[in-house]
Structures are given as structure tokens and as C-alpha cells.
Amino acid sequence: MPVLLFLIDTSASMNQRTHLGTTYLDIAKGAVETFMKLRGRDPASRGDRYMLVNFEDVPFGIKAGWKESHATFMTELRNLQATGLTTIGQSLRTAFDLLNLNRLVTGIDNYGQGRNPFFLEPAIIIAITDSNKLTSSSGVQDELHLPLTTPLPGSELTKEPFRWDQRLFALVLRIPGNASVEPEPLGGVPPDDSPITPMCEVTGGRSYSVFSQRMLNQCLESLVQKIQSGVVINFEKTGPDPPPLEDAPPEVMKSGPQPWHCCHKLIYVRPNPKTGVPIGHWPIPEAFWPDQNSPTLPPRSAHPHVRFSCLDAEPMVIDKVPFDKYELEPSPLTQYILERKSPHTCWQVFVCNSAKYSDLGQPFGYLKASTALNCVNLFVMPYNYPVLLPLLDDLIKVHKFKPTLKWRQSFENYLKTMPPYYYGSKIEYDRLIASIGKKPPPEAGIKVRWRGGGISLAQRRDFIQQLQSLTGEAPTLPMELNPKEFQGFHLALLNKGLKPQSLRNAYDIPRSHLLDQLSRMRRNLLNTNVCSLRGQDSDQLHSVPIAQMGNYQDFLKAAPQPLRDADPEQPKRLHTFGNPFKLDKKGMMIDEADEFVTGPQNKGKRPGDNNNMQGGGPKRRRCMSPLLRLGRAYTPPNHTGSEPQELEHRDEEENGRPQVGEQPLGSEGGMEVVLVDDQPPRYLSPAALKKHIHNETMKINGELRALITKEIRKPGRHYEKIFLLLKQIQGTLDTRLIFLQNIIKEAARFKKRVLIEQLENFLEEIHNRSNNMNHVDTH
């Protein structure tokens, strides 16, 4: 169940307006709602918990915490006002304390007993701020400082205020008040240089410098993809670098610190598809040897420091011995390991000071590339597994679970090097080893008690009394209640005229009570289900206030858990609440500009709709006269050798259809006659015809340009429709070249670099084609 905490800046500087006409606070509120809509597409969002914290002092700054509903969250979000100071340090501490409120009680951190990655409560803090001067009641600060003191019990056991499953992301609003003339930077969204950026990087998150609404939507898409179940670990290299590969490039062989030597990244902790909860066996060891005589535990760092050795080792796995496997987030370290293309070797990992007599400690697992070379996995094994696994292998295969004295001595020596908190895992493992090779006991069935020999209900002594209590002839009182102890105590009836009815004989009902008794009998007969809410009928059960009609989040939480998929490997279907025809916009990778939406562009039309044109161009009205068809040379009429009847007959043959206003032979008036009001005269002068052709060309090209501009403005890199429209340009060669140059300027305005290159190639082809034609004409 991920926890999504929104930290909204409510300082007075959030009232400044952008060139869009909205304040920074309005943009922050809209960003939260947009994020929730984007997150709602994922079926895994059923278990999300939303929290809201602003920059007010504690406890007024906590607007929605652990107990508040989704409706309260939305109400408090809409009621936020920007009237305070930029106390971002204190507010961050409040947010971390709110997340860590129940961790000591639940035992997630498991202090002093190793770090279990499968004990986690993933949380993401999304801070939305303008990152102006850090103001507080004591003055203006240049750096971000979090208060060290906190009333939360158990906080002294961790050096930092956050935990390894909590990450901070910041959206720093830099939208100007005036529309910028300069083009937006291409590529990914850059990090901001505000004081909150180092805090984001320490927790495993990052900051985004937002300069426009488009970049804000881009960042929100990226944040939705960041919601992953995992923990952050520091990986550091120890010892010498590995020998370079034979075909390695020269830049890989350079000496000195490399980016992959130290990485601060996430490892994914996948939940079990059957239970929805992560399952694991072995912890990551602590960075100290536990001392049973010490009254307190030494504080640990939030992120464990895991060192890896670059010496190639052989992966060790034994049947029936459990191990944990975690995938690493892509980083320079994973890239370097994958480039070596060695899926059959591994690098052992250590935690310093985890052993009793060694500074580096003993290996507890290894890093290994997958067989398909598409990811790097961290295998967590028992502590000092290179010694333990051969011993267990000998116990199973050689000694057949009958250890010798020498084997026992070796195993006892190993136990001396193992931290004491592994004993719990060892006991569980010993139980598993003991069960190997033995037949499991049969499951105990449900014992059914046969009560056929007992007395029937009618033979019980209190049968008459129970029957009287059901019929209403006697008051319902417990049998062990003695009436003499409560003398003068009477059960009051709301209506003194109402008497209990036996309903044994219909003729005993008075005539005046027949209608009431019939309705009562009908209600007893038909209303078999008992309403759980008293005083409400079936209509009132489904009545919902208008303010609660959009509260779909609480409905999802109260709904029963759906059945798991039969095939977990299949991709999950898009959550289509409200619109069953909603199309999934896949491939929304945000860190690349111009590629964050790749959905279908004709989403407003059904797939089988043939009304829209295949080429996308405007529909041209069929010209009634062959003389007015575009692209045909005009021949003035010749009356010397032809009669008007011959001309009409010739026009009919050329058109291939009857003239306007006429009906074909054999028809009886059933054909619909189409009249064109704006039809020009039948014969035009050359000047009028040239002007008419020019007007028609400009009209068609104007419609084409509007359609092409609309396609250019759409995100993505699907330009096939644009070139289909370009092939329908009318006019001379110069008209087409001018039209193409205008389209290239339009593409440059929207920073479509790939489209500009393709248009320039298209323009060059037209030039070459025209030059070749001129060359042929000259010869």
C-alpha cells in the first residue's frame, strides 16, 4: 500500500500569477488532481493512501493524515490558502514524522536484527513549491535545515529523519509572469538549483524545474512511473577494478573514480502475485556486531552501505535453500555490469563491521546480471554463504542428514561468525531442512459431530416457554432471571393499545384490525432480508449526497479484492471506469521531450467510421463543368465547325453523366436533382477562368494548411498524415515551394526537429524533380 504525501507550499509567494492567469497555488492544486487521475489508471492504485501537509505549524499543517478519508483530502486541498512563510524545513520534518508515526509499533524497521527489504511501507513525498527564500520567524535562511529534535519515540535509532523506503520529489514552479519568447529546452526536465534539491537526492528522489504547463504534465507522468515498491541502498566499490575486457573501448579503461563506483539507487521489492505482499527470507546485515551487554543500540543510517567486490566469483545456489532476489534500478553500475556480458559470474557484496573479527565483514549475497542481459539482480543469501552452502550440501548429499563429528565442528565454527539475529532465520531453515525427505503428515480433517441420538426440539423442557416468546403471548425474559429480585420493575410499551398477536387463528383478528394485520403479514412474508440500517428503506440505501458522488477512491477501498489473474505474466488491463472505450496511452516516457504521449490521434472517432477521409484532406466538390476542373488546360469554344447541339453532346460524353437539371433516360422522377447555386457560368473568359482557378487553389491550400498545422501541434512523431496532406497541394511549382517553406516555419515554431529534416528532404526532392524536368525540356 503506497503512501503518497503531498507537501504544498502555502507561503505568500505562491499567490504570484503566471502568464496563464492562474496563481502558483492554483497550479499546485491542479497538479495534485491531475496526478491522482493519472495514478487512477493503474489497478494497483486501489490501496493508495493520500496525505496532505502544508507549511503551517504543527498540528495545523497536517490537513489529511492516517485517519482522514479521501473526501477530507479533497476538501482540504481545495481550501488551501497561501498566507504563511516558507518554512520548508519544519514542514519536511512534519511530513517525515507523520510517515514514521507507526513504524516503531509495527516493527518494520526491525532495529538490531538486520534490515529486511520485504518489511517496507513505500512512501513518496511530492513537494510543490516556488522555492523562494527560506523564511521563518527567526529570519531568512540560505540553506535548508531540518529540526533535529522530534517527540516521536524511536527516532533516535536512525540518524536521518527519513527511512530507506521513503523518497522525496520536488516540483519547483518557475513559470514566468509573462509569456516567454525563447523556445523551451528540448530533452528531459532539468533539476532545480534550489535548496530542496540536495534533500531530494539524499532520499533517492530528484527535483524538477518546471517552466511551463507542458513540462508540469511531463513531470507528473514521470512521477506516476516512479511509484515503485522498493528500498534505496548505497552501493560502493571495494578493492581493485575488474580487468578490462578485450574489446573494451579506450574510454572504459581510464583510471580514477568512475560513476559506477558509488551509486545511490533503488532495488525493486516485488509483491507476491498470489498474496500481494512481498515475501523474503534473509536480511541485510547490520553495520555493527550486536552486544548483548549494551543497554542501547547504536543508531543506523537510513540507507545501508553495501560494498561490492569486483573479483569474479561463481554464483552458488543449492536446492531447497531459499534465497531472495531483487532487481536493481537502472544506474551506471547496472550499465557497466551488463556491458561486461558475463551472466555466469557474480560480484560478492558486504556490509562493513557486520562481522565480529573483520572490518569488511563476510559476504551475504552477490550482484549478478540476468541470463538475458536485460537487468542486474541482487541475490541475498545466508550470512557467509560460501562457507555455509558447501556444509549443507555435504549434509544433504554425503551424510544423508546424519552429520559426523567433523561436520558438527565445522558448523559450530561457522555459527561463531554469524550475527546472533540470524538465529531466527536459522531455526526456520532447520525446520525446513528437517522436513526434507520426510512424508508430510496428513492434514487434519474437520470432525463432524453426529447428533442423531439427541432429543428433538419438541422434547426439551423449555420448548413451551420458547414457543410463547416467539408467538408473543409471554414476555421474552432470560430463564435464569429471577423476577423477585426486581419487584416493581415493568417493561414499558410505546403504544399501550398495542397487544401481542398470536397469529394462530385468522378468525381471532378483529374486523377493525384486518387491514393493518394484512400489511403486517405481507411485510413478514415478502421482506425476507433484514435491513442492516434501521429506519431506511431500499431507496434511501442508495441515496448519496452530491458532494460524495465523485468519491470513487473510498468506494474502491471498500470494494472486495478482485481475483488474481490466472496468468500473472500477462499485462494488466487498463482501468476503464466511466468510459469502456477509453484507449490506453502506452509508452508515456517522460524524460524525453516530445514523446510523452504516443496514443492514437483519432481517438474521437470509432475505428469503423468511414466518414473521415483516408488521406485526411478536405473534400472537394465535384465540378459540374469539365472546363472548371483544376489542372486542365482551357480551350475556348469554337462555333465555326460545330453546332450547339454537338457541343452539348460532346460535353455529355466528356462528363460521363447527365447535365445539371436533367434526368437520365428511363427514370421516372425518382432521382434526386442536385442544384449548385454558386456554379459559375458555363463558359468563362480566360481571365475569369484563371482568377477562378487561383481562388479555388488558395481555398484548398488554406484548408490543407489548417489541417497540417493541427497535425504539427499534436505531440508525438507520427508524421505520415502530414505528408499525405502535402501531396494534395494545388497550384504551380512556386506556389508549392512557398507553401512548403511556410510549413517548415510552422514546424520550427513547435520545435519539431525530426519533421523539419523530413520536410527539407521533401523540398529538396521537389527541387531536383523540377530541375530534371527543365533539363529534359531544354534538350
Buried (B, 14 or more C-beta within 10 A) or exposed (E): BBBBBBBBBBBBBBBBEBEEEBBBBBBBBEBBEBBBEBBBBBEBBBEBBBBBBBBBEBEEBBBBBEEBBBBBBBBBBEEBEBEBBBBBBBBBBBBBBBBBEEBBEEEBBEBBBBBBBBBBBBBBBBBBBBBBEBBBEEEEBEEBBBEEEBEBEEBEBBEBBBBBBBBBBBBBBBBEEEEEEEEEEEEBBEBBEBBBBEBBBBBBBBBBBBBBBBBBBBBBBBBBEBBBBBBBBBBBBBEEEBEEEEEEEEEEEEEEEBEBBBBBBBBBBBEEEEEEEBEBBBBBBBBBBBEEEEEEBBEBEBBBBBBBBBEBBEEBEBEEBBBBEBBBBEBBBBEBBBBBEBBEBBBBBBBBBBBEEBEBBBBBBBBBBEEEBEBBBBBBBBBBBBBBBEBBBBBBEEEEEEBEEEBEEBBEEBEEBBBEBBEEBBEEBEEEBEEEEEEEEEEEEEEEEEEEEEEEEEEEEEEEBBEBBEEEEBEEEEEEEEEEEEEEEEEEEEEEEEEEBEBEEEEEBEEEEEEEBEEEBEEEEEEEEEEEEEEEEEEEEEEEEEEEEEBEBEEBBEEEEEEEEEEEEEEEEBBEEEEEEEEBBEEBEBBEBBBBBBEEBEEEEEEEEEEEEEEBBBEEEEBBBEBBEEEEEEEEEEEEEEEEEEBEEEBEEEBEEEEEEEEEEEEEEEEEEEEEEEEBEEEBEEEEBEEBBBEBBEEBBEBBBEBBBBBBEEBBEEBEBBEBBBEBBBBEEEBBBEBBEBBBEBBBEBBBEEBBEBBEEBBEEBEEEBEEEEEEEEE
